[in-house]
Amino acid sequence: MMRTNTEIEYKTLVTRDQFERLLKHFPVLKTVTQTNTYFDTVDRTLKALKMACRIRVSDDSIVATVKHKVDQGVMEYDVDLEEFDANVFRRDEFRRLFEEIGVSEELIVVGNVKTVRSTVDEPLGELCFDQNFYRVITDYELEFEVKGDPVAGYRRFMEILELENIPYRPSISKMQRATA
């Protein structure tokens, strides 16, 4: 069964030192390892449409997701899986979504990112400390997934960054970095 969610998040790339210093300010709720496998058409139609398509395998779940930008954030379409299955995007619920936007080509794997994610519950959302590995690159990213008011969420994210005088520089998505 497909779930939908409008995701509002703020994120910024940081150095390893900034990442480690800021992490000391928070009690980590949980740390998981997740691997995202990204899909697109051969000619990168989804990327051109500002969409992302992935299967995320984490310590406790496997989820197929299609994302696309909307006025207030990113609309997510998720389906839980029992096992990794790239054919999931041929299922009716995803096929209808792709047909609506005029995408009929086969999807291929275009990249992978392994992430070690530590999460912190905040009153306005979830703070994620991500260490990402793709190709021969390791990067560090802070994400704040807002629940509720995006303006209050933005202010809280700025307060978090100010704890260690970290400038906010919006970062491109993990998929974009991994497939660049």
Secondary structure, DSSP 8 states (H G I E B T S, - for coil): --EEEEEEEEEEEE-HHHHHHHHTTS---EEEEEEEEEEE-TT-HHHHTTEEEEEEEESS-EEEEEEEEETTEEEEEEEE-SS--GGGGGSHHHHHHHHHTT--S--EEEEEEEEEEEEEEETTEEEEEEEEEETTEEEEEEEEEE-S-HHHHHHHHHHHHHTTT----B---HHHHHH-
